[in-house]
Amino acid sequence: LVLIHCLDPVMVVQKVAYTPVTRTANIQETLEQSVTGPAGIGGIETRGQFRLGLPKV
C-alpha cells in the first residue's frame, strides 16, 4: 500500500507547469520539494501505469 500526501501531485504539476518549454523538469529536484520526498514515489509493479491490483479476491 502506498499513500501519498494530497499536495504531492500539486507540487509536481506546479513544477512542470512553470518549467520553460525549452527545459526539462528535473524529477530529483521536484521530489526534494515534495512533502513525502523520494520515498513517496513508487508502488507495486509500477511502470507508468498501475499493473497489479490488491487485494485479489
C-alpha positions as CSV (number, residue, x, y, z in Angstrom):
1,L,0.0,0.0,0.0
2,V,1.4,3.4,-1.0
3,L,-0.1,6.5,0.5
4,I,0.9,9.9,-0.8
5,H,0.3,13.3,0.6
6,C,-2.5,15.2,-1.1
7,L,-0.2,18.1,-2.0
8,D,2.5,16.0,-3.7
9,P,0.7,15.8,-7.1
10,V,0.1,19.6,-6.9
11,M,3.8,20.2,-6.3
12,V,4.7,18.1,-9.3
13,V,2.2,19.7,-11.6
14,Q,3.3,23.2,-10.4
15,K,7.0,22.3,-11.2
16,V,6.1,21.0,-14.7
17,A,3.8,24.0,-15.4
18,Y,6.4,26.6,-14.5
19,T,9.3,24.9,-16.3
20,P,10.1,26.7,-19.6
21,V,9.3,24.7,-22.7
22,T,13.0,24.8,-23.6
23,R,13.9,22.9,-20.5
24,T,13.0,19.5,-18.9
25,A,11.7,19.4,-15.4
26,N,14.2,17.8,-13.0
27,I,12.5,15.0,-11.2
28,Q,15.0,14.8,-8.4
29,E,14.6,18.5,-7.7
30,T,10.9,18.1,-7.8
31,L,10.8,15.2,-5.4
32,E,13.1,17.0,-2.9
33,Q,10.5,19.8,-2.7
34,S,7.5,17.4,-2.3
35,V,6.0,16.7,1.2
36,T,6.9,13.0,1.2
37,G,10.1,13.2,-0.8
38,P,11.5,10.5,-3.0
39,A,10.1,7.8,-0.7
40,G,6.6,8.9,-1.7
41,I,7.0,7.8,-5.3
42,G,6.6,4.2,-6.3
43,G,4.2,1.4,-5.8
44,I,3.7,-2.2,-6.6
45,E,4.8,-3.1,-10.1
46,T,4.6,0.4,-11.5
47,R,5.8,1.4,-14.9
48,G,3.8,4.4,-15.8
49,Q,0.6,2.5,-15.1
50,F,-0.9,0.5,-12.2
51,R,-0.5,-3.1,-13.2
52,L,-1.3,-5.0,-10.0
53,G,-4.5,-4.5,-8.0
54,L,-4.8,-5.5,-4.4
55,P,-6.5,-7.3,-2.7
56,K,-7.1,-10.2,-5.0
57,V,-10.4,-11.8,-4.3
